[in-house]
Amino acid sequence: MATDNSSRAKSEKKTRRAAKKRARQANARTAERAAKKLDAQKRAACTRAKYGPRGKPAPVVIKSLATGEVIGSVKRAPSPQEIERKRTRAGGWTKATLASWGVFWPPPRGWRRRLEAQWRRENPDAD
């Protein structure tokens, strides 16, 4: 009978240990999920700050150095050579580069063709 009590005590101790371990793991998973959610919220806030609430690239604005008054905004299409020069080593373009050209992220199909056509309209004498 004494061995029966000691084996029951051991099994209860194992059960308590297992329950504690499960609780620690659940707490760790909850903390992980909260951190991921916070990171996603921070990323969304940064994107809104950079691109505005609709996700559109911000226009290039020219301001006076003396008064700080907005003189105008510039939106010009890059030349095909400039597009090629701005490629990264991996062969793509950065999100910031595309945004400066007015291209959304991820870039839609045919974005290079449209930029080239826009550049040709702006520069009819260039070839």
C-alpha positions in Angstrom: 0.0 0.0 0.0 2.9 2.4 0.7 4.2 1.9 -2.8 0.8 2.6 -4.2 0.7 6.0 -2.5 4.2 6.9 -3.6 3.5 6.0 -7.2 0.3 8.0 -7.1 2.2 11.0 -5.6 4.8 10.7 -8.4 2.1 10.6 -11.1 0.4 13.6 -9.6 3.7 15.5 -9.5 4.2 14.6 -13.2 0.7 15.8 -14.1 1.4 19.2 -12.3 4.7 19.6 -14.1 3.1 18.9 -17.4 0.3 21.4 -16.7 2.8 24.1 -15.8 4.8 23.4 -18.9 1.6 23.7 -21.1 0.7 27.0 -19.3 4.2 28.4 -20.0 4.0 27.4 -23.6 0.6 28.9 -24.0 1.8 32.2 -22.4 4.8 32.2 -24.8 2.5 31.7 -27.8 0.2 34.4 -26.7 3.1 36.8 -26.2 4.4 35.9 -29.7 1.0 36.5 -31.3 0.8 39.9 -29.6 4.3 40.9 -30.8 3.4 39.9 -34.3 0.2 41.9 -34.2 2.0 44.9 -32.9 4.7 44.6 -35.6 2.0 44.4 -38.2 0.3 47.5 -36.8 3.6 49.4 -36.7 4.3 48.4 -40.4 0.8 49.6 -41.4 1.3 52.9 -39.5 4.7 53.5 -41.2 3.2 52.7 -44.6 0.3 55.1 -44.0 2.8 57.8 -42.9 4.9 57.3 -46.0 2.3 56.7 -48.7 -0.9 58.2 -47.2 -4.1 56.5 -46.2 -4.9 55.1 -49.7 -1.4 53.6 -50.2 -0.5 56.0 -53.0 3.0 57.2 -53.4 3.5 60.8 -52.1 4.0 63.4 -54.8 7.4 65.3 -55.0 6.8 68.8 -53.6 9.1 71.7 -54.3 9.2 74.3 -51.4 10.9 77.6 -51.1 13.9 77.6 -48.8 13.3 81.2 -47.7 9.6 81.0 -46.9 8.8 77.3 -46.8 5.9 77.9 -49.2 5.0 75.2 -51.7 6.1 76.3 -55.2 4.8 73.3 -57.0 5.0 69.5 -57.4 6.9 67.5 -60.0 5.8 64.2 -61.4 7.9 63.1 -64.3 8.3 59.7 -65.9 11.8 58.2 -65.8 13.6 57.3 -69.0 14.0 53.7 -70.0 17.7 54.0 -69.3 17.0 55.4 -65.8 14.7 52.5 -65.1 17.5 50.1 -66.0 20.0 52.0 -63.9 17.8 51.8 -60.8 17.7 48.0 -60.8 19.1 46.4 -57.7 21.8 43.7 -57.8 19.1 41.1 -57.5 17.5 42.4 -60.7 14.4 44.1 -59.2 13.5 47.6 -58.0 13.0 48.8 -54.5 9.6 49.9 -53.2 10.9 53.4 -52.6 12.2 53.7 -56.2 8.9 52.6 -57.6 7.0 54.9 -55.3 9.1 57.9 -56.5 8.0 57.0 -60.1 4.3 56.7 -59.0 4.2 52.9 -59.2 2.2 51.1 -56.6 3.6 48.1 -54.6 3.5 45.4 -55.7 4.1 46.7 -59.2 1.2 45.9 -61.5 1.7 44.0 -64.7 2.9 46.4 -67.5 4.2 49.1 -65.3 7.5 49.5 -67.2 5.6 49.7 -70.5 3.3 52.4 -69.1 6.2 54.5 -67.7 8.1 54.3 -71.0 5.0 55.4 -72.9 4.5 58.3 -70.5 8.2 59.3 -70.9 7.8 59.2 -74.7 4.7 61.5 -74.4 6.7 63.9 -72.3 9.8 63.8 -74.5 8.5 63.4 -78.1 11.9 64.5 -79.6 14.0 62.0 -77.6 14.6 58.6 -79.0 
